[in-house]
């Protein structure tokens, strides 16, 4: 099909590298005269089109089956302002990916520190507590004080390290929420320590009960609930401060009194413990020991808000939803143009229009398309998908973690508040 045969309503494929044309996708439906004019200026002699996804036939072309022409050699497109903006977006994407790699390295290192602390907690309690305090200080600097990246938690590790990553998830997200809620810096430090160590009592419970992959019996559930009490006992032995002990004691208490161990309600629960209880509940829904029961971030947040909001501090829940968005980072989504994408970071002002990384087999994985849906008015999120629903090649391309990724980008707030 020649450029002259292009018309509104055709679903076309552009046989050029993604970075050398101004459109967000290599294939799309032509919706307006501006797109039509830009396509004809690309210097491409022949276009392919998809009859099944087109509203019309190409101008002057019969309805007979189309014979696919070999892709023409890449042509130099007109380098207008739109293309320059796209190249700037590619550069921003490369910078974002570099930051993500840096944060991933920091978290792997933090998990190693947590593993060593756990092994030496009783042998060197004073030194270990100094290491925990220093780790939290470093995490504040790495994740909360850098304007470009406020939060990025990964956890695709298996076995015993899941415990360390769960603690890291809870600590970073809890401190982020506390900062948004206006808590003093000193309280955030105590919160970070308490969230890191909130499950310390699980070390005194058999692993098959502490991290179950089966439905617990009533006696097993009772035994597991004792980890709050055991954690406080351990915390006192190693000299944890009282605010941290309260977090350990109350991180399963819920605002409606349905939690444990003491069925506390509302203001009976320590303010810092309320934050950890909220974050702990969310992370356990997304990252259970039995991955077959894992919810997507979107499902978890929707469940908590729609059906269980009475269980949580309402202000903290509101702030978490604002930070994580309707479609939290790590959510796999289907877009309105049928593309599959992974939510990369949120738009706090327009939660239905986050940044997404798009699966496109015509674009190398390390150059994957990243879209700001606020700048794509014709594209919406149609629905959230579970990673298990993805074909292997799509799963590998997007690389959704076995465990959930949280990625809160402070840049997304700039110019939008």
N, C-alpha and C positions, 0 to 999 in steps of 0.2 A: 504494500500500500504506500503510495507516494504522499508527500506532505499536502498536496492539493486535495487529496481524498479525505483528509482529516475533517471531522465535523463534531459538533457538540453531541454528547451522549455515547461516544466511542470509548471503550476501555482499551487503552494503548499501552504498549511496552516500549521503553526507550532503550535501545541497545548502545548505551554509552556508560562509562563509569559513573557511579552515583555522584562523585564529587565534581563532575564536569558539566552538570546541568543544574538549573536553579530549583527544580522540583523536589519535594520532600521524599517522593518515592520514585522508583524506576518504572512502576506501572500504576495507572490510575484512570479514572473516568474523566473525560474532558467535560468541564462544567460551565466554562464561560469563555468569552471571546479573547480575554487576555491570555488564558492558558493556550488557546488555539494559536494565537499569534506568536507566542514564545516558542511553541513546538516547531512552527514553520521556520523560525530563525535559527534553530539549532545546527543546521547544516547536515542533518540526517537525510539520506536519500530515500530510505524505505523504513516504514514502521510496521511492527506487528500489532495485531489487535486480538482481543478475546471476544468471539461472537456471543458466547454465553453470558458474558458480563456487560455487554454493550446494549444500549437502548435502540440503536439504529445500525444500519449497514453503512460502510464507507461510501462517500459520494461516488457515484458511477460504478459501483461494484455490485455484481449480482449476488444472490443469496447462496451461490454454489460454495462448497467447502473451500476454504482458503489454503493455498499451498504456502507453507512457511518459507520465506526467503532466508538465505544465510545472512547472519548479522554483518552489516557493513563495517568497514574499518572506522574507528573512532574519529569523529570530526571535531574541529575546534569550535566550540560554541561561542556565541556572543557574550563577552564578559561584561554584563551589565551589573547594576547595583544589587539585584536579587542574588546573582551568583556570588558576588563578593560577600554578601551577608551569609550565604550558605557556607562558604569557605571559613568565615569567622566562626560559625557554629561548629564546624569540624574541629577547628583549633581548640574551642572551648571543651568539646567532648574529649579530645586528647588530654587536655589539662585535668579534667575531671577524673579520667581514668588513672592518671598518675597519682592523684590524691587518694583515690580508693586503694591503690596498691600500697601506698605509704601507711594508710590506716590499717589495712589487713596485716601488714608486717607488725605494726604496733600491737595489735590484738593477739597475734600469735605469740609475741614476746610476753604480753600480759598473762596469757594462759599458762605459759611456762613458769612465770613467777608464782602464779596461784598454785600450780602443781607442787612446786618446791615448798611453799608455805604450808600446804596441807600435810606434806610428809614430815615437816619439822616442827609442827605447831606445839607439841608437848615437850619436845627435846630442847627447843630454843624459843619459848613463848615471847620473851621480850623482843628479841631480834625479829621474830616473825611479825609482831604487831608494828614494829617500825617499818618493815618492808611493806605491809599492807597500807599503812598511812602514806608512804612514799609512792606506792603504786597508784593510789587514788589521786594524789596530787598530780602525778604525771598524766593520768587519764583526764583530769580537769583541763590541763593545758592542751592535751592532744585533741580532745573531742568537744570541749565547751568554749575554749578561749580562741580557737581558730575560726575566723569568720566564714571561711569557705567550706568547712566541714564541721558540723556540730555533732553528728552522730553517725557511726557506721559500725554495725556489729555483724560479724560473720560467725557461723558455727556449722561447718560441714564435717566436723570431726566426730568420730564415733568412740564408743567405749567409755572409759572413765573420764575422758576429757570433756564429755558433755556437761558434767557437773561444773567444771570451771567456766565453760562458755555460758552456761545459764546464769551463773553469778555475774559474769561480765555484762551480759545482756541487761540484767536487772539493774546493775550498778550504773551503767552509762545512761540508760533510759530514765531511771529514777532521778539522777542528778540533772538531766536535761529538763525534766518536768519541774523539779524544785526550782531551777533557775528561772523558768518561765513563770512560776507561781510567786516569785519574788522572795524566796527563802534566803537568809543571810549565807554568806560564803562558808562560815564555820559549820552551819547546819548541813550544808551540802556535803562537806567533807565527812561528817558523821554518817550522813545518809549513804554516801558511797561505800564506806566501810561496812555498814550494816547490811546493805544490799549484797555486797560481795560475799559476806559470811552468813547470810540468812539461813542457809541450809546446812550449817556446820553440824547440826545434830544428826543428820542422816548418816554420818560416819559411824554412829553407834547402833545402827540398824542393819540387819542383813540386806545385802544388795538386791536380792530378788524381791524384797518388800520395799526397800528404799527407792528403787528405780524399776518398778514393775512393768512387765510386758504382758501381764495377764490381769484379769479382773480379780481384785483383792477380795478375800473373804472378810467378814465383819471383824474377826480377831486381828487379821493382818492390817485392816484399815486403822483399828485402834492403836496397834503397835506403831504404825507409820506416823500417826498424829502425835506420838510422843516425841518426835524429833524436835519440836519447839521447846519442850521442857529440857530435853537432853542438850540442845544447843545453848540454852541459858546456863545450864550447869557447866558446860565446857567453857563458855565465855567468861564466867566468873573465875574459873581456874586459871585462865590465861590473862586475866586482868582487863577485859574489855570495859569501856565506859558505860555508864547506865543507859544513855540514849541508844547505844548500839544493842544492848541487851533487850531493850523494849522492842526494837525492830525484830530481833530474832524471836522473841516471845510472841509477837502479835502479827507476823507477816501472813498468817492465814485467817486472821479475824476479818469479818466483813461487816459493812455498815448496817445491814439489816439484822445482824445477830445470828446469821446462819453459818458463821465460820467457826474455827476452833483455835485454841483449846478451851477458851473461857466464854464463848458466845457473846463477846463484847459488841456494843452497838455504837455507831456514830462517834460522838466526841469522847466516848470511853476509850477509843483507840488512839494511840499516839499519832500526831500529825505526820511524822516521818514514816511510821509503820503503815499508815493508810496509803502512802505513795507506793511503798514496796509491795503491799498487798495487791494493788491494782496492776502493777507491772508484772509481778510474779504470776498472777492469774492469766494475763494475756500471753506471756511467754510460754506458760505450760499448755495453753490451748494450741499455740503454733508449733511447739517443739516438745510433744510428749515423748515418753520413752518408747512407746509403740508408734512408729511413724505412720502406720496405716490409719491411725486415728487423728493425724495432724490436720488442723484446719488451715486454710489460707489466711493470711493477715486480714483480708477483707471479711472473710467469714467470722473470724474471731472477734474483730472489732464490732461488726454488725450484731453478733449475738450479745456481746456485752452491753451495747447501747440499747438495742431494741427489747431484749428480754430480761437482762440482769442488771440494769443500771442502778437499782436500789441497793445493790451490794457494795457500791463503791462511793468514795468521796466524789460528789457531783462536780466540783470545780476541777479536781485532778483529772477526772474522766473527760471533761470538756477540753482541757488543755491537751491531753493525749490525742484526742481525735483531731484537734487542730494541727498538732505537730505531725501525726502520722497520716492524716488525710483519710478520705472515704476509702480510697484504695491505697493501703499502706505500701511502702517500699517492699519489694520482693513479691508482690502480687503479679501473677501472670494474667493477662487480659486479652480479650478479642476485641479489636477495634471495629468501628462501623464499616470500614472498607475491607473487612475480613482478614486484615493483617493480625498476626500474633505478636504481642509485645510484653515486656517486663517493666513494671513500674520502677523507676530508678530513684526519683525523689519527688517530694510533694510540693504543691502550690498551696500555702496556708490560706490565701485569700479565695482561691477557686479550687476547692478540693476535688472537683470532678475533672480537673484538667491538669494532671501531673506531668512531669517529664517521663517519657517511656523510651526504652530501647527496643527497636523493631527487628523482628526476624525477617531477613531477606536473603535467600540463598545466592543472589547475584552480587551481594556485598560481602567482602571478607569479614569474618567474625571480629577481628581486631579493629575493624573500621565500621562496626555496626551503626546503623542509623539511630540517632537519638533525637526525639521530637519533643518540643515544648507544646503540649496540646492547647495551651492558651493562644498560641500563634497559628493554630490549625483549626479554624472555626468549622470546617466541613467534616472534621473527624472527631468522633466521640468514642468513649469506652462502651462497648455493647454489653459485655459481661466479664466476670472473673472466671478463670479456669484453674483447675488443680494441675500441678505439674505432671501428675501421673497420667493426665489426659493427653499430653503432648506426644507427637511422634518423636522417636529417638533423635533424629537429626535436628529437630527444633529445640528439644531439651538441651542437647549438647551445645547448640549455638547460643541460646540465651543463658545457659548455665544457672538456672535457679538452684539455690543451695538445697541440699537435703534438709538443712535447717534454715530458718528464715533469716533474711537480711533486713536489717533496719538501716535506713540511710536518710538522715535528715540534713538537708542542705540549707545552711543559713542564707546563702545567696538568694534563695527563692523568695526571701522576705523583702529584699531590697527593691525599692521602687513600687511596692505593692501595698504598703501599709498606710 
